Amino acid sequence: MTVATSLIPGLDDIVKRGDPRRRGEVASAIAALFFQDASRLRPELIDLFDNLLIDLVPHAELASRVDLAERFSRLDNAPPHLVGQLARENEIQVAGPVLRRSPVLDEAALVEIARLKGQGHLLAMTERPTLSTVITDVLVERGDRDVVRRAAGNAGAHFSAGGYSELIKRASQDGVLTLKLGQREDLSGDHLKELLNGTLDVIRRRLSTVVNPARQVEIKRAMAAIEEAARPAGPRRDFADAQRTVLGLHRGGHLGESALLGFAKAHKYEESVATLSAMAGVRLPILDRLISGDRYDPILILGRVLNLGWPTVRALILMWYGPHRTPADADLEQARTNFTRLMPSTAERVVNFWRNRRTI
């Protein structure tokens, strides 16, 4: 029997032997007294109510505990031991309200609960107005997909460098999390680049449509840096002269497959790629990256869309190999077979995707 229960005749008997409904009624009655004048209660009176209620509330019916949790969660001078008791209940209906909003719960209590309780408790915690890095480190470490998504979407949550790195790692497999992280005001430029580097292009485009203009500029800058870093080492190709040549052919009405075949046979890479870019309507930097890759499949796809003959496609493939490499006849025959079997509709869908890309 506590000192508090000994002050009220019969209360100790209710605590020990009363039925849950009776305990709930008494707890509600005592809580009502607290709520009547909560804003003006002195600390010693709050302690008295705290000692009374922690004996009664755990034995009350679920509905009574839920009601009290909701009401106490909104007070900044709620009985602290009672609030801690409610927050640690396994019933998320009871624990949820105080975990979401009670200002009485301190960081130590929240970290303890986050480490010991289940995902429902963690999810409720993500709705708090503010979350320190100490708390979010635990949420990111233990939280499931819904928990980390909700935490990332909480503008009042703060994340450590390690927390952000873990979130970004998880975002590589979670487009929703990527979008939430990309919209955070406190996401650094380095973390943004790390996030975008592991993200599918479709998610990058979606992210660009939901962020503010300043972040859009950051995304473009980050993508340019990613693209630059991905380029192979060595001198960069200069397409200026090739573009002037292609423009002259276009003005003279001579830009077509015949010119392309001549460039390819002469192993003039810049002129060939610039011609393909003009004919297919795909941006030159993107086409350069595609054709300079480790597979010649883009040449087959472009050839099918532009209705090129096999001799032209073959010349482009030989140019792709370079003057110092000679493909086996079997490899060229396989390329011809793949080119013949490639459906024009499939190739058109791929090229349309390339046409709509701003970066690669």
C-alpha positions in Angstrom: 0.0 0.0 0.0 1.4 3.4 -1.0 1.2 6.5 1.1 -1.3 7.9 -1.4 -3.7 5.1 -1.2 -3.5 5.1 2.7 -4.8 8.7 2.6 -8.2 7.7 1.2 -10.2 5.2 3.3 -11.2 2.1 1.3 -9.0 2.9 -1.7 -6.4 0.3 -0.9 -9.1 -2.4 -0.7 -10.4 -1.3 -4.1 -6.9 -1.4 -5.6 -6.3 -4.9 -4.2 -9.7 -6.6 -4.5 -11.9 -4.4 -6.6 -13.2 -5.6 -9.9 -11.8 -3.9 -13.1 -14.9 -1.8 -13.7 -14.8 -0.5 -10.1 -11.1 0.3 -10.4 -11.8 2.1 -13.7 -14.5 4.2 -12.2 -12.3 5.2 -9.2 -9.4 6.0 -11.6 -11.7 8.1 -13.8 -13.1 9.9 -10.8 -9.6 10.8 -9.5 -8.4 11.7 -13.0 -11.5 14.0 -13.3 -10.3 15.9 -10.2 -6.9 16.3 -11.8 -8.4 17.6 -15.1 -10.6 20.1 -13.3 -7.7 22.3 -12.3 -4.7 20.7 -14.1 -3.1 23.9 -15.2 -2.8 25.2 -11.6 -1.7 22.1 -9.7 1.4 22.3 -7.7 4.2 19.7 -8.2 3.4 18.0 -4.8 -0.2 17.5 -5.8 0.8 16.1 -9.2 2.9 13.6 -7.4 0.0 12.7 -5.1 -2.3 12.1 -8.1 0.6 10.1 -9.8 0.9 7.8 -6.8 -2.9 7.3 -6.7 -3.4 6.5 -10.3 -0.4 4.2 -10.9 -2.0 1.8 -8.5 -5.5 2.0 -10.1 -5.0 2.4 -13.8 -3.2 -0.8 -14.6 -6.1 -2.8 -13.2 -8.8 -0.8 -15.0 -10.6 -2.0 -18.1 -9.1 -1.4 -21.5 -11.6 1.3 -22.4 -10.8 3.3 -19.3 -7.1 3.0 -19.9 -7.5 4.2 -23.5 -9.6 7.2 -22.4 -7.1 8.2 -19.7 -4.1 7.8 -22.1 -5.8 10.1 -24.7 -6.5 12.8 -22.1 -3.2 12.7 -20.3 -1.2 12.6 -23.5 -2.3 16.2 -24.2 -1.1 17.7 -20.9 2.4 19.0 -20.3 2.1 18.5 -16.6 0.6 15.0 -16.6 1.6 12.6 -13.8 5.0 11.4 -15.2 5.1 7.9 -13.7 1.6 7.2 -14.9 2.4 8.5 -18.4 5.5 6.3 -18.5 3.4 3.3 -17.3 0.9 3.9 -20.1 3.6 4.3 -22.7 5.0 0.9 -21.8 1.7 -1.0 -22.0 1.7 -3.8 -24.6 -1.8 -2.6 -25.7 -1.0 -0.1 -28.5 -4.4 1.5 -28.0 -3.2 2.6 -24.6 0.5 3.3 -25.4 -0.1 4.9 -28.7 -1.5 8.3 -27.7 1.2 9.1 -25.1 3.9 7.8 -27.5 2.6 10.1 -30.3 2.3 13.3 -28.4 2.9 13.4 -24.6 5.5 16.1 -23.8 6.1 14.4 -20.4 7.9 11.4 -21.9 11.7 12.2 -21.9 14.2 11.0 -24.4 15.6 8.2 -22.2 12.1 6.7 -21.8 11.4 6.9 -25.5 14.7 5.2 -26.4 14.1 2.4 -23.9 10.6 1.8 -25.3 11.9 2.0 -28.9 14.5 -0.7 -28.1 12.1 -3.1 -26.2 8.7 -2.8 -27.8 7.2 -3.8 -31.1 6.6 -2.1 -34.4 3.3 -0.6 -33.3 5.0 1.3 -30.6 7.7 2.5 -32.9 5.2 3.6 -35.5 3.3 5.7 -32.9 6.5 7.3 -31.9 7.3 8.5 -35.4 4.3 10.9 -35.1 5.8 12.9 -32.3 6.3 16.6 -33.2 10.1 16.3 -32.7 12.4 13.3 -32.6 16.1 13.6 -31.7 18.9 11.8 -33.5 19.2 9.4 -30.5 15.7 8.3 -30.9 15.7 8.1 -34.8 18.9 6.0 -34.7 16.9 3.3 -32.9 13.8 3.8 -35.1 16.0 3.3 -38.2 17.8 0.4 -36.7 14.7 -1.5 -35.5 11.9 -0.1 -37.6 10.1 -1.9 -40.4 9.3 -0.3 -43.8 6.3 1.6 -42.4 8.2 3.0 -39.5 11.1 4.3 -41.5 8.8 5.8 -44.1 6.8 7.6 -41.4 10.0 8.8 -39.6 11.4 10.1 -42.9 8.2 12.0 -43.6 8.3 13.7 -40.2 9.7 17.2 -40.7 10.4 17.4 -36.9 12.6 14.3 -36.9 16.4 14.7 -36.9 18.7 12.1 -38.3 22.4 11.5 -37.6 24.8 11.0 -40.5 24.7 7.2 -39.8 20.9 7.3 -39.7 20.7 9.0 -43.0 23.2 6.5 -44.6 21.1 3.6 -43.4 17.9 5.3 -44.7 19.5 5.9 -48.0 20.6 2.3 -48.2 17.0 1.1 -47.5 15.7 3.6 -50.0 17.5 1.8 -52.9 14.7 -0.8 -52.6 11.9 1.5 -51.6 10.6 4.2 -54.0 8.3 5.7 -51.4 11.1 6.1 -48.9 13.2 7.7 -51.6 10.5 10.3 -52.3 10.1 11.1 -48.6 13.9 11.5 -48.1 14.3 13.6 -51.2 11.8 16.1 -49.9 13.5 16.6 -46.5 14.8 20.1 -46.0 17.8 18.9 -43.9 19.1 16.4 -46.5 22.6 17.5 -47.4 23.9 17.7 -50.9 26.2 14.7 -50.4 23.3 12.6 -49.0 21.1 13.8 -51.9 23.7 12.6 -54.4 24.0 9.3 -52.5 20.2 8.9 -52.6 19.9 9.6 -56.3 22.9 7.4 -57.2 21.0 4.3 -56.0 17.6 5.3 -57.4 15.8 4.1 -60.5 15.3 6.8 -63.2 11.5 6.7 -62.9 11.8 7.5 -59.2 14.2 10.4 -59.9 11.8 11.9 -62.4 8.9 11.5 -59.9 11.0 13.1 -57.2 11.7 16.1 -59.4 8.0 16.8 -59.7 7.2 16.8 -56.0 10.1 18.9 -54.6 10.4 22.7 -54.4 12.3 24.6 -57.1 15.4 24.9 -55.0 15.6 21.2 -54.5 15.0 20.6 -58.2 18.1 22.6 -58.9 20.0 20.5 -56.4 18.7 17.3 -58.0 19.9 18.5 -61.5 23.3 19.4 -60.0 23.6 16.1 -58.2 22.6 14.1 -61.3 25.2 16.0 -63.4 27.8 15.1 -60.8 26.7 11.5 -60.9 26.8 11.4 -64.7 30.3 13.0 -64.7 31.6 10.5 -62.2 30.3 7.6 -64.2 32.1 8.6 -67.4 35.1 6.4 -68.2 38.5 7.8 -67.5 40.3 9.5 -70.3 39.8 12.4 -72.6 36.2 13.5 -73.3 34.8 13.3 -76.8 34.3 16.7 -78.5 31.2 16.6 -80.8 31.3 20.2 -81.9 32.8 19.6 -85.3 30.7 16.5 -85.9 27.5 18.5 -85.1 28.5 21.2 -87.5 29.1 18.5 -90.2 25.7 16.9 -89.5 24.0 20.3 -89.6 25.5 21.0 -93.0 24.3 17.7 -94.3 20.8 18.4 -93.0 20.6 21.8 -94.6 21.7 20.3 -97.9 19.2 17.5 -97.7 21.9 14.8 -97.5 21.4 13.6 -93.9 20.4 10.0 -94.0 21.5 6.4 -94.0 24.0 6.8 -96.8 25.9 9.5 -94.8 25.7 7.4 -91.7 27.1 4.3 -93.5 30.0 6.4 -94.7 30.8 7.7 -91.3 30.6 4.2 -89.7 32.8 2.6 -92.3 35.4 5.3 -91.8 35.2 4.7 -88.0 34.2 8.3 -87.4 32.5 7.8 -84.1 31.6 11.4 -83.4 30.0 11.9 -86.8 28.2 8.6 -86.6 26.7 9.3 -83.1 25.8 12.9 -84.0 24.0 11.5 -87.2 22.1 8.9 -85.2 21.1 11.6 -82.6 19.7 13.8 -85.3 17.9 11.0 -87.1 16.4 9.4 -83.9 15.7 12.5 -81.9 17.7 11.3 -78.9 19.9 13.8 -77.0 23.6 13.5 -78.0 25.0 13.0 -74.5 22.6 10.2 -73.8 23.2 8.5 -77.1 27.0 8.8 -76.6 26.7 7.1 -73.2 24.5 4.3 -74.6 26.6 3.5 -77.6 30.0 3.8 -75.7 28.7 1.2 -73.2 29.8 -2.4 -72.9 27.1 -3.8 -75.3 26.1 -2.9 -78.8 22.4 -3.5 -78.3 21.5 0.2 -78.6 22.8 0.1 -82.1 20.4 -2.7 -83.0 17.5 -0.9 -81.4 18.2 2.4 -83.2 18.7 0.5 -86.5 15.3 -1.1 -86.1 13.5 2.2 -85.3 15.3 4.1 -88.1 14.6 1.1 -90.5 18.3 0.9 -91.4 19.6 -1.9 -93.5 21.8 -4.6 -92.1 25.0 -3.3 -93.9 24.7 0.0 -92.1 24.0 -1.7 -88.7 26.9 -4.1 -89.3 29.2 -1.1 -90.0 28.1 0.6 -86.8 28.8 -2.6 -84.8 32.3 -2.8 -86.4 32.8 0.8 -85.4 31.7 0.0 -81.9 34.4 -2.8 -81.7 37.0 -0.3 -82.9 39.7 -0.6 -85.6 41.9 -2.9 -83.4 39.3 -5.5 -82.6 37.7 -7.9 -85.1 34.5 -9.8 -84.0 34.1 -13.4 -84.9 31.8 -14.2 -87.8 29.6 -16.1 -85.4 29.2 -13.0 -83.3 28.2 -10.9 -86.3 25.7 -13.6 -87.4 24.2 -13.6 -83.9 23.9 -9.8 -84.1 22.2 -10.0 -87.5 19.7 -12.6 -86.1 18.9 -10.5 -83.1 18.4 -7.4 -85.3 16.1 -9.3 -87.6 14.0 -10.7 -84.7 13.7 -7.3 -82.9 10.1 -6.1 -83.0 9.8 -2.5 -84.3 7.2 -1.8 -81.6 9.6 -2.9 -78.8 12.4 -0.9 -80.2 10.2 2.2 -80.6 9.2 2.0 -76.9 12.8 1.9 -75.8 13.8 4.8 -78.0 10.8 6.8 -76.8 12.1 6.2 -73.3 15.6 7.5 -74.3 14.0 10.6 -76.0 12.3 11.5 -72.7 15.4 11.2 -70.6 17.3 14.3 -69.5 20.3 12.4 -68.0 21.5 8.8 -68.0 
